Amino acid sequence: MTDRVEYQIGRGIVSTAGHDIGKCYVICGVDSEYVYLVDGVLKTLNNPKKKNKKHVRLIEGVENLLPCMNDDTKATRNEDIKKAIKTYNKIRKGEGTL
C-alpha cells in the first residue's frame, strides 16, 4: 500500500484551506508542488486557480470527475466542467446518482 496521491487531469478535488475551503474543482494541470484548478465559472480553463497540493483533497470514490479532459480528440469546455461539478454536488447531497 502506498501513501502516494495521484493528481491527474480530470480528477475532482476539494479545497481544504483558504477562502475557498470546501469548494469543488477539477484538476486541469499538475506540477511538482501545485495543481491548477478550474470550476468553469470563476476559474475557467483560460484562468485556472494555482493551489498548493497540501491545501486540497482528492474526491474519494470518483476516479475521474471529468474523463474527457484526458481525451485529446474532444475539447473540454467550461460548461462541461460546470455540469460535472454540479452533478457531483447533487450526489454529495444525496439528490442523485452517478
Secondary structure, DSSP 8 states (H G I E B T S, - for coil): --------TT-EEEE-SSTTTT-EEEEEEE-SSEEEEE-SSSS-TTS-EEEEGGGEEE-TT-S-S-GGGG-TTS---HHHHHHHHHHHHHHHTTS---
